Amino acid sequence: MQDFTKQSMFEIYQTLQELLKTQNRVSFTVLNPDFLASSYAGEIVEIENKEFIYRSFNSYVDLALLLDCKILTPKYIDEKKVSITLEKINKGKSFHNEDSNEEKYGALSTFNQINKNEEPDFLINYIKCLENTKISSRKKVLNLGVNSAGEFEVIKQLCENFNDIEFVGVDYSSSAITLAKEKFKENSNVKFFAHDINKLEQLDLGKFDLIISIGTLQSSNMNFNETFMNIVQNYMEKNAAMIIGFPNCRWHDGQMIYGAKAKNYSFSEMSVLYKDAMFCKKYLQQKKFRVTLTGKNYIFLTATSIRK
């Protein structure tokens, strides 16, 4: 087992990088993160005439993800030291590797095993967006790319007046829509359509005062700019609001891994995400919306009308 109680992060990174080339699991000892409080990473601590370098547990969580590893529950050695084990993530276990078709996101897909609402980074940032749009005051809500309606489940828990709001969800996957309908079969105010968002006009939905779309408008079969402008121009009421979620993560082997990744890159590269987000922000500002960008693993664009 490696002893990293007094190594710099640079040394730890270099050592682990080499070990993980030939091993799927690596263990090492470090100063117990609970030994100190309110200290910053890198602080040198002298204990019984020996030097240790302090880091919080969050530092090792970040390190694990940057090395494409899971971090296992640390084991207590004594009050000064714990052992930490990193295990390589199997990138073969991912919906990203599946064929792009209607059921890539369907009821039996790997994607359907993901519950974003149980990831605090997604859930809490999404709740803040809903609160920013004053969700309880909205009358008609459209979700484009609703899948099995996880975003509506959060709203149902958040709003006491849920049954007074009209909800419409649209998704290309028929089996995902079937799941969504089953979840909300007791709610007559919630409707779902299995339909191509590129042909949204065929549904004759009317206009809405809140539109939500999480990780859908960036799909490869859509012209992002045209689709976005069409939605703003033809489906939003004058005083409407909007929440757009841009995925800034990947899903592998049960893990949400920070950083968007383009096809031709072996590392996280976020140019397209920033380009799309800034296009939306500038366009909405021109239309008299106040726009914010928040979040981490999902970048949330929240727009609220300031028209008079």
SULDA-V55618 format. One record per backbone hydrogen bond with DSSP energy under -1.0 kcal/mol. NH is the residue of the N-H (numbers start at 1). CO is the residue of the C=O. If there is no record, write none. Layout:
nh:NH co:CO
nh:NH co:CO
This chain:
nh:2 co:27
nh:4 co:29
nh:12 co:8
nh:13 co:9
nh:14 co:10
nh:15 co:11
nh:16 co:12
nh:17 co:13
nh:18 co:14
nh:19 co:15
nh:20 co:16
nh:21 co:18
nh:22 co:19
nh:23 co:19
nh:26 co:86
nh:28 co:84
nh:29 co:2
nh:30 co:82
nh:32 co:80
nh:35 co:32
nh:42 co:54
nh:43 co:40
nh:45 co:52
nh:47 co:50
nh:50 co:47
nh:52 co:45
nh:53 co:5
nh:54 co:43
nh:61 co:57
nh:62 co:58
nh:63 co:59
nh:64 co:60
nh:65 co:61
nh:66 co:62
nh:67 co:63
nh:68 co:65
nh:69 co:64
nh:70 co:87
nh:72 co:85
nh:75 co:83
nh:77 co:81
nh:78 co:81
nh:82 co:30
nh:83 co:75
nh:84 co:28
nh:86 co:26
nh:87 co:70
nh:88 co:24
nh:89 co:68
nh:91 co:89
nh:93 co:90
nh:94 co:92
nh:97 co:94
nh:98 co:95
nh:101 co:99
nh:104 co:101
nh:106 co:103
nh:109 co:106
nh:113 co:110
nh:114 co:111
nh:118 co:115
nh:119 co:116
nh:123 co:119
nh:124 co:120
nh:126 co:122
nh:127 co:123
nh:128 co:124
nh:129 co:125
nh:130 co:126
nh:131 co:127
nh:132 co:128
nh:133 co:129
nh:134 co:131
nh:135 co:130
nh:137 co:134
nh:138 co:135
nh:141 co:166
nh:142 co:210
nh:143 co:168
nh:144 co:212
nh:145 co:170
nh:146 co:170
nh:149 co:146
nh:153 co:149
nh:154 co:150
nh:155 co:151
nh:156 co:152
nh:157 co:153
nh:158 co:154
nh:159 co:155
nh:162 co:159
nh:164 co:161
nh:165 co:162
nh:166 co:139
nh:167 co:189
nh:168 co:141
nh:169 co:191
nh:170 co:143
nh:171 co:193
nh:177 co:173
nh:178 co:174
nh:179 co:175
nh:180 co:176
nh:181 co:177
nh:182 co:178
nh:183 co:179
nh:184 co:180
nh:185 co:182
nh:187 co:184
nh:190 co:187
nh:191 co:167
nh:193 co:169
nh:195 co:171
nh:199 co:196
nh:200 co:197
nh:202 co:199
nh:203 co:200
nh:208 co:235
nh:209 co:140
nh:210 co:140
nh:211 co:241
nh:212 co:142
nh:213 co:243
nh:215 co:245
nh:219 co:216
nh:222 co:219
nh:227 co:223
nh:228 co:224
nh:229 co:225
nh:230 co:226
nh:231 co:227
nh:232 co:228
nh:233 co:229
nh:234 co:230
nh:235 co:231
nh:237 co:208
nh:240 co:237
nh:241 co:209
nh:242 co:303
nh:243 co:211
nh:244 co:301
nh:245 co:213
nh:246 co:299
nh:248 co:297
nh:250 co:257
nh:252 co:255
nh:253 co:93
nh:255 co:252
nh:257 co:250
nh:259 co:248
nh:265 co:262
nh:269 co:260
nh:274 co:270
nh:275 co:271
nh:276 co:272
nh:277 co:273
nh:278 co:274
nh:279 co:275
nh:280 co:276
nh:281 co:277
nh:282 co:278
nh:283 co:279
nh:284 co:280
nh:285 co:281
nh:286 co:282
nh:287 co:283
nh:288 co:285
nh:289 co:284
nh:290 co:304
nh:292 co:302
nh:294 co:300
nh:299 co:246
nh:300 co:294
nh:301 co:244
nh:302 co:292
nh:303 co:242
nh:304 co:290
nh:305 co:240
nh:306 co:288
